[in-house]
Amino acid sequence: MLIRIDPDSARPLFEQIAASVRGDVLAGRLRPGDRLPAAREVADAVDVNVHTALRAYQELRDEGLIDLRRGRGAVISASAAPLAELSDEIAALVDHAAELGLTPATLAALIKEMTP
């Protein structure tokens, strides 16, 4: 697993780490039951504070994408399985929105409004 961040981006580093993991789940590179590296290893690999990596993991846990267990670490949860199935549909939606001239931020806001 390769975590990708852009230190020059305005986007917070923890969000970039979480987005990288989400992307790997969507692409099918990470599957339920796969272990993620320890937060300390992630922090060392991308040269950030360990609390930044922990915050990314906590965000993913709050979204239900990973389980954090003492002694076992971070593991992709079973509830992440449908994401890989939705990958093609999400890509099609993003493409269609772009054709209509919608920005990713607008599309995200529309989706958020529709969420119960």
Backbone as numpy.savetxt, mean C-alpha at the origin, in Angstrom:
# Nx Ny Nz CAx CAy CAz Cx Cy Cz
10.87 -8.42 -2.18 10.02 -7.25 -2.18 10.91 -6.01 -2.18
10.59 -5.09 -3.04 11.36 -3.86 -3.16 10.46 -2.69 -2.78
10.83 -2.00 -1.72 10.09 -0.81 -1.28 10.68 0.38 -2.03
9.80 1.15 -2.64 10.24 2.30 -3.42 9.74 3.59 -2.78
10.67 4.54 -2.60 10.28 5.86 -2.11 11.02 6.92 -2.92
10.47 8.12 -2.90 11.10 9.27 -3.54 11.30 10.33 -2.47
12.53 10.49 -1.97 12.76 11.45 -0.89 12.43 12.89 -1.28
12.37 13.18 -2.56 12.08 14.53 -3.02 10.58 14.79 -3.17
9.77 13.75 -3.01 8.33 13.89 -3.15 7.73 14.64 -1.96
6.65 15.36 -2.23 5.93 16.04 -1.14 5.11 15.04 -0.32
4.89 13.86 -0.87 4.12 12.82 -0.19 4.93 12.28 0.98
4.32 12.15 2.17 5.04 11.64 3.34 5.67 10.26 3.07
6.83 10.04 3.67 7.56 8.79 3.44 6.77 7.56 3.87
6.04 7.66 5.00 5.27 6.50 5.45 4.20 6.13 4.43
3.59 7.16 3.79 2.58 6.88 2.77 3.21 6.22 1.55
4.42 6.62 1.21 5.11 6.02 0.08 5.44 4.55 0.35
5.86 4.25 1.57 6.15 2.86 1.93 4.88 2.03 1.85
3.79 2.55 2.44 2.52 1.83 2.41 2.03 1.64 0.97
2.17 2.67 0.14 1.75 2.58 -1.26 2.56 1.53 -2.01
3.82 1.41 -1.69 4.67 0.42 -2.34 4.19 -1.00 -2.02
3.83 -1.22 -0.75 3.31 -2.54 -0.35 1.97 -2.79 -1.03
1.09 -1.78 -1.03 -0.21 -1.93 -1.70 -0.02 -2.29 -3.17
0.91 -1.62 -3.81 1.17 -1.89 -5.23 1.63 -3.32 -5.46
2.46 -3.84 -4.56 2.91 -5.22 -4.70 1.77 -6.21 -4.47
0.83 -5.86 -3.59 -0.34 -6.72 -3.39 -1.22 -6.69 -4.64
-1.46 -5.49 -5.16 -2.28 -5.35 -6.37 -1.69 -6.10 -7.55
-0.37 -6.07 -7.66 0.31 -6.72 -8.78 0.44 -8.22 -8.58
0.07 -8.70 -7.39 0.18 -10.14 -7.12 1.57 -10.58 -6.70
2.47 -9.63 -6.47 3.82 -9.99 -6.01 3.82 -10.36 -4.54
2.82 -9.88 -3.81 2.63 -10.26 -2.41 1.25 -10.89 -2.28
1.20 -12.00 -1.58 -0.05 -12.75 -1.42 -0.33 -12.98 0.06
-1.58 -13.30 0.40 -1.89 -13.57 1.80 -0.95 -14.62 2.37
-0.47 -14.33 3.58 0.46 -15.24 4.25 1.92 -14.86 4.06
2.21 -14.04 3.05 3.60 -13.60 2.84 4.01 -12.67 3.97
5.25 -12.86 4.42 5.79 -12.00 5.47 6.47 -10.79 4.86
6.28 -9.68 5.51 6.98 -8.46 5.14 8.26 -8.37 5.97
9.25 -7.65 5.48 10.46 -7.48 6.29 10.12 -6.72 7.57
10.93 -6.92 8.57 10.74 -6.19 9.83 10.84 -4.70 9.55
10.12 -3.91 10.33 10.11 -2.46 10.14 11.53 -1.90 10.20
12.36 -2.44 11.05 13.75 -1.98 11.16 14.50 -2.24 9.86
14.26 -3.39 9.24 14.91 -3.71 7.96 14.44 -2.75 6.86
13.15 -2.46 6.83 12.61 -1.52 5.84 13.25 -0.15 6.05
13.29 0.30 7.32 13.86 1.60 7.63 15.32 1.69 7.18
16.08 0.64 7.45 17.48 0.62 7.03 17.61 0.61 5.51
16.76 -0.15 4.84 16.85 -0.29 3.39 16.55 1.01 2.65
15.59 1.79 3.16 15.21 3.03 2.47 15.71 4.27 3.20
16.51 4.05 4.24 17.16 5.13 4.97 16.17 6.11 5.58
15.22 5.55 6.36 14.27 6.37 7.11 14.28 5.92 8.57
13.66 6.69 9.42 13.52 6.34 10.82 12.62 5.12 10.96
12.90 4.26 11.91 12.10 3.05 12.10 10.64 3.39 12.40
10.39 4.53 13.04 9.01 4.92 13.34 8.23 5.24 12.06
8.92 5.69 11.03 8.29 5.95 9.73 7.79 4.64 9.14
8.64 3.61 9.18 8.25 2.30 8.66 7.13 1.71 9.50
7.20 1.87 10.82 6.14 1.37 11.69 4.81 2.06 11.40
4.86 3.36 11.13 3.62 4.09 10.82 3.01 3.57 9.52
3.85 3.26 8.53 3.35 2.68 7.28 2.68 1.34 7.56
3.32 0.50 8.36 2.75 -0.80 8.70 1.44 -0.65 9.46
1.37 0.33 10.37 0.14 0.56 11.12 -0.99 1.01 10.20
-0.67 1.84 9.20 -1.68 2.27 8.24 -2.20 1.06 7.46
-1.30 0.20 7.02 -1.70 -1.01 6.29 -2.53 -1.94 7.18
-2.17 -2.01 8.45 -2.96 -2.82 9.39 -4.36 -2.24 9.54
-4.45 -0.92 9.68 -5.76 -0.26 9.84 -6.63 -0.47 8.60
-6.01 -0.60 7.43 -6.74 -0.86 6.19 -7.11 -2.33 6.04
-6.58 -3.18 6.92 -6.86 -4.61 6.85 -5.99 -5.37 5.86
-4.93 -4.73 5.35 -4.07 -5.40 4.37 -3.01 -6.27 5.00
-2.59 -5.93 6.23 -1.60 -6.77 6.91 -2.05 -7.04 8.33
-1.52 -8.12 8.87 -1.70 -8.45 10.28 -0.36 -8.23 10.95
-0.38 -7.57 12.09 0.84 -7.39 12.88 0.71 -8.25 14.13
1.64 -9.17 14.25 1.60 -10.09 15.39 2.95 -10.13 16.08
2.90 -10.01 17.39 4.14 -10.07 18.17 4.81 -11.43 17.94
6.07 -11.37 17.59 6.82 -12.60 17.36 6.73 -13.12 15.93
5.69 -12.72 15.20 5.52 -13.16 13.81 5.79 -12.04 12.83
5.67 -10.81 13.30 5.91 -9.66 12.43 4.70 -9.31 11.59
4.97 -8.69 10.46 3.92 -8.23 9.55 3.70 -9.28 8.47
2.42 -9.66 8.30 2.05 -10.69 7.34 0.88 -10.16 6.51
0.91 -10.42 5.21 -0.21 -10.02 4.35 -1.44 -10.80 4.79
-2.53 -10.10 5.06 -3.74 -10.74 5.59 -4.55 -11.41 4.48
-5.41 -12.30 4.90 -6.28 -13.01 3.95 -7.23 -12.03 3.27
-7.56 -10.93 3.94 -8.49 -9.96 3.34 -7.85 -9.19 2.19
-6.55 -9.34 1.97 -5.88 -8.67 0.86 -6.06 -9.41 -0.46
-6.50 -10.65 -0.42 -6.64 -11.47 -1.63 -7.51 -10.82 -2.70
-8.64 -10.22 -2.35 -9.47 -9.62 -3.40 -8.81 -8.47 -4.14
-7.80 -7.84 -3.56 -7.14 -6.73 -4.24 -6.53 -7.15 -5.56
-5.87 -8.30 -5.56 -5.26 -8.77 -6.80 -6.33 -9.03 -7.85
-7.49 -9.51 -7.41 -8.59 -9.77 -8.34 -9.15 -8.47 -8.92
-9.08 -7.39 -8.15 -9.61 -6.10 -8.59 -8.62 -5.30 -9.44
-7.40 -5.76 -9.52 -6.35 -5.00 -10.18 -6.74 -4.55 -11.59
-7.24 -5.46 -12.41 -7.62 -5.10 -13.78 -8.77 -4.09 -13.81
-9.73 -4.28 -12.92 -10.86 -3.36 -12.88 -10.44 -1.97 -12.41
-9.53 -1.93 -11.46 -9.04 -0.64 -10.99 -8.28 0.07 -12.10
-7.42 -0.67 -12.81 -6.66 -0.08 -13.92 -7.60 0.46 -14.99
-8.67 -0.28 -15.29 -9.63 0.18 -16.29 -10.34 1.45 -15.82
-10.70 1.51 -14.55 -11.36 2.69 -14.00 -10.43 3.91 -14.07
-9.17 3.72 -13.69 -8.21 4.81 -13.73 -8.01 5.30 -15.17
-7.90 4.37 -16.11 -7.76 4.74 -17.52 -8.98 5.51 -18.02
-10.17 5.03 -17.67 -11.40 5.69 -18.11 -11.50 7.10 -17.51
-11.14 7.22 -16.24 -11.18 8.53 -15.59 -10.21 9.50 -16.29
-9.04 8.99 -16.65 -8.07 9.84 -17.35 -8.60 10.27 -18.71
-9.28 9.37 -19.41 -9.89 9.71 -20.70 -10.93 10.82 -20.54
-11.60 10.83 -19.40 -12.61 11.84 -19.13 -12.01 13.13 -18.59
-10.71 13.11 -18.39 -10.03 14.31 -17.90 -10.01 14.47 -16.39
-10.35 13.42 -15.67 -10.33 13.48 -14.21 -8.92 13.22 -13.69
-8.52 13.97 -12.70 -7.22 13.75 -12.08 -7.33 12.58 -11.10
-6.20 11.96 -10.76 -6.24 10.89 -9.75 -6.83 11.37 -8.42
-6.55 12.60 -8.05 -7.08 13.14 -6.79 -8.60 13.25 -6.85
-9.13 13.68 -7.99 -10.58 13.78 -8.15 -11.23 12.41 -8.11
-10.62 11.46 -8.80 -11.15 10.10 -8.79 -11.16 9.53 -7.37
-10.07 9.75 -6.65 -9.99 9.27 -5.26 -11.06 9.91 -4.40
-11.29 11.19 -4.59 -12.31 11.90 -3.81 -13.70 11.35 -4.13
-13.96 11.07 -5.41 -15.25 10.51 -5.79 -15.47 9.13 -5.17
-14.42 8.33 -5.18 -14.52 6.99 -4.59 -14.76 7.11 -3.08
-14.05 8.03 -2.44 -14.20 8.22 -1.01 -15.61 8.65 -0.65
-16.21 9.51 -1.48 -17.58 9.97 -1.24 -18.58 8.82 -1.34
-18.29 7.85 -2.17 -19.21 6.73 -2.39 -19.06 5.64 -1.33
-18.01 5.73 -0.56 -17.75 4.72 0.46 -18.65 4.94 1.66
-19.36 3.88 2.08 -20.26 4.05 3.24 -19.51 4.29 4.53
